[in-house]
Structures are given as C-alpha cells and as structure tokens.
Amino acid sequence: MLSTQTFNDYTAAGDLAMRRKFFEDWYAKKDGGGKKVDSAIRIFDSTVAINYPEYLIEAMTFGS
C-alpha cells in the first residue's frame, strides 16, 4: 500500500518503536488524509487478490 520510496523509508526506520513513530509522523504531515486516500486507491486498483479480515468485511456490509 505504500509507495516504493515510503516503504524504503519505513523499512530503514529501524525497530518497531521507530517504525511506529515513522507512521505517526508520516500521517501527521500536511497531506495525511491524502495519504490515506492514496493507500485506498492502491488497494482498489490492485490486481492482487486481497484477503480482508472478517471484521472489515462485516464493517463494510453492516446494515445491508
């Protein structure tokens, strides 16, 4: 879901605590909402089959 550059920056961040901090800082930047949209578009445009967790499937079909 991440761009190649962002993924490389994420993997270079180090241990789990540092990676968590990376994401907190990444989403806190000016266009944090746009990054979420970018991630969603990458998921929906993907040609790879995605096995969504059951709780997400339930959330998407709630009330229907």
Buried (B, 14 or more C-beta within 10 A) or exposed (E): EBEEEBEEEBEEBEEEEEBEEBBEEBEEEEEEEEBEEBBEEEEEEEEEEEEEEEEEEEEEEEEE
